[in-house]
């Protein structure tokens, strides 16, 4: 009997805005899970094999929120999964979701993970929430992601374009590359590139659906 294939994850490419080369991507859970740590651990445990089977290369980011980085069994599952596809340059992407009062403890956990493994760190949602700059200051990340809502407003408002420039300058000053999310058109791409952003992600570049045997 042939194993049934089921949608497991979505891979969104991350593109060099100067060369249009795909240099990496973000691996996203295909179906939102409830707030069930056991189900999240099971998903994280499989992402390495999923990425390997899909032939992914370059660097790959995976979302981790403030509560999840403090979940030791989940982190162990994640590290084991990364070893299944060690050819990929893995990065954990700290999302601004949950655990607002645990930010400093989470920052220490992210830094410890980066210090003892080859895993890099991405700060997600900068410009969308309340603590993007705080998380950058606590961790000195490898990448900074500018939230798509800032990109949308930059189509019309000079203030939003100034924010993009300043975040790009901040990234360059601390050795972090900046990624603009929510790029939906060539005009968006050109706008953020002119603001000094090096990398982009969004509907302009087709995503891939990845499956695993059920």
Secondary structure, DSSP 8 states (H G I E B T S, - for coil): ----EEEEEEEEEEEETTT--EEEEEEEESS---S-HHHHHHHHHHHHHHHHHTT--SEEEEEEEHHHHT-HHHHHHHHHHHHTTTTSEEEEEEES-S-GGGHHHHHHHHHHHHHHSS-EEEEEEETTSS-HHHHHHHH--SEEEE-HHHHHHHTT-HHHHHHHHHHHHHHHHHT-EEEE----SHHHHHHHHHTT--EE-STTS--EEEEEE-
